[in-house]
Amino acid sequence: MPAQLRFRALFVVLVVECVGLGFLDLRADGPPPSEDDEKTSYGTELDTPLVGDYTNYAGMNPILIEGVGLVVNLRGTGGNPAPSVHRSALLDEMKRRGVRNPNGILQSPDTALVIVRAYLPPMMKAGETLDAEVVIPDSADAKSLEGGWLMETYLSEHAIGGARILEGHAFAKAHGPILVPGATGDVARSSNSIHLRKGRVLGGATILKKRELAIFLKNEYRSVRNATRIADAIGRRFHHFDEYGSQKPMADAVTDKKLVLDIHPRYKDNYPRYLQVIRHIAFRETPLNQRLRMQRLHEDLLVPEKADRAALELEAIGKDAIPILKTGLKSPLLECRFHAAMALAYLEEPSAIPVLAEAARDERAFRVFALAALSTLDDAHAHLALRALMSEPSAETRYGAFRALWTLDRNDPFILGEPMALDPDSPERKPKSQRGLWMLHVLDTQGEPMAHCTLRTRPEVVLFGADQKLTPPLALTVGPHILVTAQTGAETAVVSRFEPNRPDQRKEVSLQLADLLHAVDELGATYPDVVQMLMQTSKQNNLPGRFETDALPESGRVYVRPATNALPGRKATIGKEHLSPNLFPRFEADSSAANAEAQARNDDEASDTSGMASVPADKSASGKDSESDDKPRWFWNPFNRAKKSK
């Protein structure tokens, strides 16, 4: 070998040795790699850092929006409001809208000044609706809101400064017929009852402005780099496509601390689950680390105490985790099968349907989550499973399954409803003025007949059992002008409408409940009038079965794990009481708005790291929760409702 070639070979060997010993650094100029980069490139750490380790959520709590409104059609139960900032605000708004003689209108006994409130949860978009609560101020003389109609009122965040009300951006506008709980109970005997001064417009507030949900980096991790990396990690798991076909992440890093989230369509009716999954996305992880973690999660999925978190982490991984989750469906323990099925449902796997149907039917603590998951699976077997659940004995199972199927496909022929309060003279079949649209669903289900009406979210009557026949005698008042009568032994009922200065109207109909509802609708009954009538039929034992209101499953219930030879049955709380899937809303007027956010933030410190279940170590039980699904469900103060047993 020539001497020159031998010299070059020796030089190369020396360079390689120097690099190997660390004497030479051939990388481009720049800062040395961080410890995080080294772990990302070469590490095999088992404790993978997750997005939830670096972030907190903001905007989880419902915010109060309110306005000052005018209620009309009160038939002498209104009154002239005393001078106040609220009266001044309403007069200013009426003048702005060009209303003539606003003071004269406020002085009428048929009108009332009211405070209108709504609680705006996160993730709501423009065009969606929520309930509006209507209250007569203490200083006003009006006695009752029964039969009233709320005129259009804008709702915003408010503060009182000096003698004026300071308004923020308008988030919603509300109007519609007012449902007054006290008008149907014993409290109606007293015209001064406080219950008659409160009401609710179901689905009456329409959202005008989207409310965003934000993630904030914890102070010790605050940086543009970390915010971008977290947005990228979320975007790899959840993304959408813009009008140009470009992939866009569902998270946007807007500052070095704040990320704004969009909700993935699959989770639009269960945003708490969406946030849980995001918390369990890996912040950084190599393919080798992920394989090692998935092996551990496979084992944890079969352990009841660990199954919840394991399923969430596997769901956060995505499609690659489906084979492991399917093994969880074979567990002999319902809790493990349930958590595996939940994750599979949100990964669009129909194999989860039988387990979710079993959980909804047999375990009340799992029911609300199982029904919400079934509502995401656009599969024929999911439709059939939900139809079957509507014939179960439990009222909340039946109506919860109806709500889930309506969410999945409101045009499913089994539940297809009929809009009521339509104007027959309108070619477009629009709602009649001053009545408000409501829906009637007549279902061909098995089991005990049941009539159900809603007192929140949206006005609807659902009849479980198509052939429901009333038992006479009947003497029912339907609002101020309609009367329903039937003699003992009669086969028909007479529906009459009496109103001053108008001709009387009369219809004779069968005793079928659906026919009677159509008849009172044709004579001008509003949805609150229909609720009042159904309440009377239940109290007078005219119905062939049960009457229920808002029979919705709830989160935060206790599940008792089966006892083993080593351990007695232990209690686990499934979910958070104020964090139900938004398919089954539970925002109460008297609840602390901060509860939901506080619970979500406390997940950072909880041992189960935001999983649905948590196990108090010092509690045990020998059997099922003693609360029964057959406990009667009676009616209500919707502004201070006791927690129901179902």
ABEGO torsion letter per residue (X at the ends): XBAAAAAAAAAAAAAAAAAAAGABBABBBEBBBBAAAAAAAABABABBBBAAAABBBBGABBBBBBBBBBBBGAGGABEBBBBBAAAAAAAAAAAAAGBBGAAAAAABAABBBBBBBBBBBBGBBBGBBBBBBBBBBAABABABABGBBBBBBBBBBBBBBEABBBBBBBABBBBEBBBBAAAABAAAABAABAAAABBBBBGABBBABBBBBBBBBBAAABBAAAAAAAAAAAAAABBBBBAAGBBBBABBBABAABBBBBBBAAAAABAAAAAAAAAABBABBBAAAAAAAAAAAAAAAABAAAAAAAAAAAAAAEAAAAAAAAAAAABABAAAAAAAAAAAAAAGBAAAAAAAAAAAAABAAAAAAAAAAAAABBBAAAAAAAAAAAABABAAAAAAAAAAAAAABAABAAABBBBBGBBAABAAGBBBBGAEBBBBBBBBBBEBBBBBBBABGBBBBBBBEABBBBBOBBBBBBEAABBBBBBBGBABBBBBBBBBGBBBBBBBBBABAAAAAAAAAAAGBBAAAAAAAAAAAAAAGABABBBBBGBBBBBGBBBBBBBBAABBBBBBBBEBAABBBAABBABBAABBAAAAAAAAAAAAABAAGGBABBBBAABBBABBBABBAABBBBAEBAABBBBBAX
